[in-house]
Each structure stands twice: as C-alpha cells, then as structure tokens.
Amino acid sequence: MNSFIRYLWFFLGDFHNGAINHVIHFVGFTLFGYGLAKQNWTIVLISPFVMEMGHIYNYSRGIHRTHALKIIPLQWAAGLVFAGLIYLLVKIFGL
C-alpha cells in the first residue's frame, strides 16, 4: 500500500509538472467541460487525447520517460471509459 501511495503522489505531483503541461491540460479539461455542457461527444472524446499531449511533450523532452510509457496508454483508456460512462448516464437520465 505504501508504494501505491508513493506512486500516486508522484503521478499527481511530479508527473504533471511543467508550465506547458499545465497549459495543455487546462485546454484539455476546458474542451472536456465544454463538450459536456454542449453534449458534443466528439469534443469529449478528443479531450483526453489533448490532455495527454502534455505528457507526450514531457516525454519528448526526456522527462519521466520510463513512467510515461506506462501511464499514457492507461490514461487514454481511463479517459475514454470515463467519457463513455458520462455519455451513458446522460442517455439514461436524459440530462
């Protein structure tokens, strides 16, 4: 459990460092929120890929290369699953 917490702390902290990474994530989250508000599922599905561009930028600069190859595909999958669940909730409950 201790290693999980340490890894989570790294992921939420150091892995997301960098001004360019923050700007790209901000754009991605903005697209995600806008897509949800307008119920534009294309934008919602694109937003996780935009957010990951910050990690890809860091990877291309040599920052956290060993972790990025493990995390980026998992985050893409998690983002798509999350967007799919929101889509289903909106369709089921008519929000």
N, C-alpha and C positions, 0 to 999 in steps of 0.2 A: 504494500500500500504506500509505503514511503517513496518508492521510486515512481509510482504513478503520480503522486502529488508533486514531486520534483519535476517530472516531465511536463505535467500540466502547467506548472508555474513557468517553466521555460517557454512552453508554447504560447501562453497568454502574455508573456512579457517579452523576453529577449527575441523570440522568433518574429515578433511583429514590430521590431524597432525599425527606425529609419523614416525620414520625412516623406520620401517618395512612396514608400509602402503605406504610410498613413493616408496620404492623399488618394492613392489608388483604392484603398479600402473604403475611404469616405465616398468616393464616386460609386463604388460597387454597392454599398449599403443604401446610398441615395437612389440608385436605379432600382434596387430591391423594393424599397418603400414606395417609390413612385409606381412601379409595376403592380404592387399590391393594391394601392389606392385606386388605380385606373383599371384594375383587373386585366392587365395586359400580361399574359403568361409568358410571352416571348421575352419580354424585358426581365421578368422574374427569373426565368431560366438562364438568361445570359449573365445576370448579376454575379453568381458565384464564380464564373469564369473571369469576370472583370476583377473581382476581389483577389483571385489567385495570381493575377498578373503582378501584384506587389511582391508575392513570394518568388515568382519566377524572375522578377527583376533582381531581388536579393540573391537568388541562386546564380544568376548570370554574373553578378559582381563578386562571387566567391563567398558569400555569407551563408553559413549554415548549410553547406552543400549536402552533407550526409543526412541531415534531418529533412531537408526539403523533398528529396526523392521519396521519402516515406510518407510525408504529411500531405503534399499537394494532391495526389490522387484520392486520398481519404477525404480531404475537404471538398473536392469536387463532388464526390459521391454523396457526402453528407448534405451539401448544399442542394443538390438535385432532389434528394429524398425529402428534405425539409420543404422545398418548394412544392413538391408533389403532394405532401400532406396538407399544406395550406390550400392547394387547389382543390383537393378532395373535401376539405372542411367547408370551403366556400360553396362548392357544388351541392353538398349535402344540406347545409344550413341556409343556403341562399343569401349569404352576407353580401 
